[in-house]
């Protein structure tokens, strides 16, 4: 993935002879390994990729994952034992004086392993990698579009899932099944289905609580497609909606649309957050929007970049971010509405299309 | 989780004043954080836990996950901003001269963060943590039993899933749905459904290949229950089975039973591997069992410990490991049979019960 590698070097704060990205074992995998190599399958535990300033990359893979390695844009170096990996990397990195690492994904243990490969000075360039990853290229956008299509189609079906007396865990199972039937390789994170008061907890884990009339029903879910994940939230009301619930929904939807409206290349993320937040804070729900407005998505569900108060983030073309205001009333319930958008020169393209008018199911 | 903390300190190679376990952001979470604290829900990105030699633990959590933190056995310290976290940890670690870290789960970035908390000498104790995690306590066994029950019940249903012309991805979706309906919070890893020649690739990703008569059908899957995952493989034949396929199955099953038979506390993992391997290597499938016999399971699907040639591992009571011999013929297909077992004094308890007689569906 030559362009991606060049992009990382361009972002680096100082000249480097090479960059090494190395995985530990699951779950301690550096998603940047997948970014730099473009491998479409495989796990690559304790494997490494060496990036060079001319855009070349060398992927050191164990024999077991050689087939997956062939889906990458890198030159493939296959080893059978880790001692062989160490020898090959030592030879490869000979003469390298200053080497970049990706400190947000490299474990301390793998850094010690790396010491067997090179004595070069180490520079943590995770910010350069993150900045490159934030601007999506065409292949990444294609995967994200597909991940968003799947989540959107499932979004339209959410009301049909709901049955009185079902548990949150059952509802989450239905969402995951629908996503996978529509082409997702997996959910992009653990699906959140929250009923009633549980919807007031932004990160609720679906459990055994059962659906009853008057409940707010909040689904926060996403589809993984070729390692890229979407992230969508829809909130419904089951059986009936109180005046307060309707009003919450109205305010959150207005805030979300205002946020989307404020987005464009060149805007500051904190101003977009403010455009949405001030609508909630000038309503009777003041102070109840307790998280930031959105975050980057991609290979990780929190892929770098946030639109939040007091945080400068210059929005740039082809960043992909969530826009997800919410209002949470402890003990009663919450409403959140979340879409994924691609930043464009003049505004943004909303990639997730499921209906979001207030709906009583 | 006092006993777990004491166990880690007991395993440490030298006296320590404290141990710090810190998460980065998903997926770079240290599963040992969940082990040491026992938290049942929540993600705890960039949160830390401090373990003390007397068995106490202090969990530093962001306000957003305070509710989840209350499910832990640790003392809770809540912060709102990371600067506040840094201050609290600095005060807590005052006077600590030598601090343990878990190098297999700590990122380089979080190590730099930790430098704001303490100037103490750092000792990587990930082997001590891994050794503690390998011996499961009662709460862990309870979760693993449930994860195994779910996978076993689904195992019995696998033949009923199979329909001529279905894709591997569709078959994997059915498996995941069944697991979640039976109480799994998620699959414990990406479900592998391999048809025909794809079954010869141990780590195949399910794709668009369709099921046809004569195919071997290999399912490798597991259920996650309270963060603990099972790991099971069953192989079937669709429509018909050739003489060679039947023979492969027979040999792999015999090898698996021999492996299970060789297991007991005090045995060496490499001897157990050998007991299974020599059955395959004395058959016409010599050399086609291309991976190790088994690995520990728990909070991670590769949870520490392997039964493999040339690797010493003393089996101890309440370790939980997979036993999974296989035979792989490139271009044709493979057979693998995998169960999860708990080591006992005199042998082992097989935790996964799905039928494993040769079956043509």
Interface residues (C-beta under 8 A of the other chain):
Chain A: X24 X25 X26 X27 X28 X29 X30 X31 X41 X42 X43 X45 X64 X65 X67 X68 X101 X103 X104 X105 X106 X107 X108 X109 X111 X112 X124 X126 X169 X170 X172 X173 X176 X177 X180 X181 X183 X185 X186 X187 X189 X190 X201 X202 X203 X205 X206 X290 X291 X300 X301 X302
Chain B: X24 X25 X26 X27 X28 X29 X30 X31 X41 X42 X43 X45 X64 X65 X67 X68 X101 X103 X104 X105 X106 X107 X108 X109 X111 X112 X124 X126 X169 X170 X172 X173 X176 X177 X180 X181 X183 X185 X186 X187 X189 X190 X201 X202 X203 X205 X206 X290 X291 X300 X301 X302
